[in-house]
Amino acid sequence: MPQPPRILALCPEYNIPSGGIRKIYHHVDVLNSNSFSACVLHQTTGFRTKFFDNKTVIRYTPQTPLLPSDVLILPEVVGPPLAATAPGVPKVIFNQNSYYTFKGYGLEADALQTPYGTREVLATLVVSEDSRQYLAYAFPGHRVFRIHNAIDPALFHDRDQKRPCVAFMPRKNREDAVQVINLLKCRGALRGFDLRAIENQTEAVAAQQMRQSMVFLSFGTPEGFCLPAAEAMSCGCVTIGYHGRGGREFFTPDHGFPIEAGDILGFATTVERVLADLRHNPEPLLQITKRAAAFIRETYSPERERQDILDAWRQILELRDQRQMDGLAKQGSHSLIGGQINGDVPILPSQPIALKYANHRYQISVGTGVYTAADKGIFVSMAWIGHAISGPIKSLEFIIHRVVYPFFHLGDSNQVKALFTITVSRPPRGRFELAERLG
């Protein structure tokens, strides 16, 4: 079977808790568990994120040269330099917060250099409907695939005994958290409730604290998805605060208490009212938390995320192949030099042949090939930068992007009539010839 292309996900290197980094690692895990070849790519040899348990495949840039056959995943926070990263390598942007899309851009009216929509950037992955709409508006025609983030039901569930505790994460918009909490303290509204700041904790500890807390305050905005709020709802917390716009699809009045970003007074008064209800009439609030937890489990399940990721990558790789084919067709129509070989080529079982240009190695491009064989699929393999790609070709057309070692192999149990054209970039004097049989 054909070897899949390598998918390498470039990942920031810091060990403070980050939902975005968790999702990059998890994305790679899903691909590897479904017959793709993927890894997280770090720049510092030996680095691995440790704030959550993982056995994710890691590679390091000093020991991992990128190949034209690879696909490189880049986070949206790279900004304008993204387009110039790894020239010649197809790329996918993993945009987990559309409101960071233009981070690092200027305000000049006539200056816009963006990687979105360039030929090497095949598509963008997003994690909410809000982000999908944002990028569709900004870059019409650019391929955008929506991934439903999975909320791990083994960690984030509502089966633990609740305690009178208000949890929050102060990493984003800490100033808003300071104002809301101190307003509540001045009012005496926190009486009987403990405060729990979830900060610099492992994923497992953060999940445990959410499971045990009655209330979660969400201060994150803007957000591509608002992952902490979704996890809190899955843990059965009464969730109050900002949806960050990316979380509007689940953070609704049916599932919690959304607050307009920056409405400090509205935030504080809502928390005070909710805590009073939990003391005296908790049943209506418990119904909201049950409804929210059920919605999160159903909408953001691991299986749905898995299916989204697989569907997206199948289409992305098809798009990559199509763009390579289009590029070769264009190249062949303008630079067909060196000569052609046409005709019948007998192929014996397990004895592929190679075509060389005068027995020397030169960089070549291979154009469209059409092959026929009696009732059986045609097997094509190619030596490509030190490794082989081989497998059955079910259609009667195939394309190869660019190879460094110009070997072109065909093999089938029947004789194959092969019509093909090979273009040589800078051919010396000479001619194409049938090389020795291989294997």
Secondary structure in CASP SS format (residue, H / E / C, confidence):
PFRMAT SS
TARGET T0000
AUTHOR 0000-0000-0000
METHOD secondary structure of the structure
MODEL  1
M C 1.00
P C 1.00
Q C 1.00
P C 1.00
P C 1.00
R E 1.00
I E 1.00
L E 1.00
A E 1.00
L E 1.00
C C 1.00
P C 1.00
E C 1.00
Y C 1.00
N C 1.00
I C 1.00
P C 1.00
S C 1.00
G H 1.00
G H 1.00
I H 1.00
R H 1.00
K H 1.00
I H 1.00
Y H 1.00
H H 1.00
H H 1.00
V H 1.00
D H 1.00
V H 1.00
L H 1.00
N H 1.00
S C 1.00
N C 1.00
S C 1.00
F C 1.00
S E 1.00
A E 1.00
C E 1.00
V E 1.00
L E 1.00
H E 1.00
Q C 1.00
T C 1.00
T C 1.00
G C 1.00
F C 1.00
R C 1.00
T C 1.00
K C 1.00
F C 1.00
F C 1.00
D C 1.00
N C 1.00
K C 1.00
T C 1.00
V C 1.00
I E 1.00
R E 1.00
Y E 1.00
T H 1.00
P H 1.00
Q H 1.00
T C 1.00
P C 1.00
L C 1.00
L C 1.00
P C 1.00
S C 1.00
D C 1.00
V E 1.00
L E 1.00
I E 1.00
L E 1.00
P E 1.00
E H 1.00
V H 1.00
V H 1.00
G C 1.00
P H 1.00
P H 1.00
L H 1.00
A H 1.00
A H 1.00
T C 1.00
A C 1.00
P C 1.00
G C 1.00
V C 1.00
P C 1.00
K E 1.00
V E 1.00
I E 1.00
F E 1.00
N C 1.00
Q C 1.00
N C 1.00
S H 1.00
Y H 1.00
Y H 1.00
T C 1.00
F C 1.00
K C 1.00
G C 1.00
Y C 1.00
G C 1.00
L C 1.00
E C 1.00
A C 1.00
D C 1.00
A C 1.00
L C 1.00
Q C 1.00
T C 1.00
P C 1.00
Y C 1.00
G C 1.00
T C 1.00
R C 1.00
E C 1.00
V E 1.00
L E 1.00
A E 1.00
T E 1.00
L E 1.00
V E 1.00
V C 1.00
S C 1.00
E H 1.00
D H 1.00
S H 1.00
R H 1.00
Q H 1.00
Y H 1.00
L H 1.00
A H 1.00
Y H 1.00
A H 1.00
F C 1.00
P C 1.00
G C 1.00
H C 1.00
R C 1.00
V E 1.00
F E 1.00
R E 1.00
I C 1.00
H C 1.00
N C 1.00
A C 1.00
I C 1.00
D C 1.00
P C 1.00
A C 1.00
L C 1.00
F C 1.00
H C 1.00
D C 1.00
R C 1.00
D C 1.00
Q C 1.00
K C 1.00
R E 1.00
P E 1.00
C E 1.00
V E 1.00
A E 1.00
F E 1.00
M C 1.00
P C 1.00
R C 1.00
K C 1.00
N C 1.00
R H 1.00
E H 1.00
D H 1.00
A H 1.00
V H 1.00
Q H 1.00
V H 1.00
I H 1.00
N H 1.00
L H 1.00
L H 1.00
K H 1.00
C H 1.00
R H 1.00
G C 1.00
A C 1.00
L C 1.00
R C 1.00
G C 1.00
F C 1.00
D E 1.00
L E 1.00
R E 1.00
A E 1.00
I C 1.00
E C 1.00
N C 1.00
Q C 1.00
T C 1.00
E H 1.00
A H 1.00
V H 1.00
A H 1.00
A H 1.00
Q H 1.00
Q H 1.00
M H 1.00
R H 1.00
Q H 1.00
S E 1.00
M E 1.00
V E 1.00
F E 1.00
L E 1.00
S E 1.00
F C 1.00
G C 1.00
T C 1.00
P C 1.00
E E 1.00
G C 1.00
F C 1.00
C C 1.00
L H 1.00
P H 1.00
A H 1.00
A H 1.00
E H 1.00
A H 1.00
M H 1.00
S H 1.00
C C 1.00
G C 1.00
C C 1.00
V E 1.00
T E 1.00
I E 1.00
G E 1.00
Y C 1.00
H C 1.00
G C 1.00
R E 1.00
G C 1.00
G C 1.00
R C 1.00
E C 1.00
F C 1.00
F C 1.00
T C 1.00
P C 1.00
D C 1.00
H C 1.00
G C 1.00
F E 1.00
P E 1.00
I C 1.00
E C 1.00
A C 1.00
G C 1.00
D C 1.00
I H 1.00
L H 1.00
G H 1.00
F H 1.00
A H 1.00
T H 1.00
T H 1.00
V H 1.00
E H 1.00
R H 1.00
V H 1.00
L H 1.00
A H 1.00
D H 1.00
L H 1.00
R H 1.00
H H 1.00
N C 1.00
P C 1.00
E H 1.00
P H 1.00
L H 1.00
L H 1.00
Q H 1.00
I H 1.00
T H 1.00
K H 1.00
R H 1.00
A H 1.00
A H 1.00
A H 1.00
F H 1.00
I H 1.00
R H 1.00
E H 1.00
T H 1.00
Y C 1.00
S C 1.00
P H 1.00
E H 1.00
R H 1.00
E H 1.00
R H 1.00
Q H 1.00
D H 1.00
I H 1.00
L H 1.00
D H 1.00
A H 1.00
W H 1.00
R H 1.00
Q H 1.00
I H 1.00
L H 1.00
E H 1.00
L H 1.00
R H 1.00
D H 1.00
Q H 1.00
R H 1.00
Q H 1.00
M H 1.00
D H 1.00
G H 1.00
L H 1.00
A H 1.00
K H 1.00
Q H 1.00
G H 1.00
S H 1.00
H H 1.00
S H 1.00
L C 1.00
I C 1.00
G C 1.00
G C 1.00
Q C 1.00
I E 1.00
N E 1.00
G E 1.00
D E 1.00
V E 1.00
P C 1.00
I C 1.00
L E 1.00
P C 1.00
S C 1.00
Q E 1.00
P C 1.00
I E 1.00
A E 1.00
L E 1.00
K E 1.00
Y E 1.00
A C 1.00
N C 1.00
H E 1.00
R C 1.00
Y C 1.00
Q C 1.00
I E 1.00
S E 1.00
V E 1.00
G E 1.00
T E 1.00
G E 1.00
V E 1.00
Y E 1.00
T E 1.00
A C 1.00
A C 1.00
D C 1.00
K C 1.00
G C 1.00
I E 1.00
F E 1.00
V E 1.00
S E 1.00
M E 1.00
A E 1.00
W E 1.00
I C 1.00
G C 1.00
H E 1.00
A E 1.00
I E 1.00
S E 1.00
G E 1.00
P E 1.00
I E 1.00
K C 1.00
S C 1.00
L C 1.00
E C 1.00
F E 1.00
I E 1.00
I E 1.00
H E 1.00
R E 1.00
V E 1.00
V C 1.00
Y C 1.00
P C 1.00
F C 1.00
F C 1.00
H E 1.00
L E 1.00
G E 1.00
D C 1.00
S C 1.00
N C 1.00
Q C 1.00
V E 1.00
K E 1.00
A E 1.00
L E 1.00
F E 1.00
T C 1.00
I E 1.00
T E 1.00
V E 1.00
S C 1.00
R C 1.00
P C 1.00
P C 1.00
R C 1.00
G C 1.00
R C 1.00
F E 1.00
E E 1.00
L E 1.00
A E 1.00
E E 1.00
R E 1.00
L C 1.00
G C 1.00
END
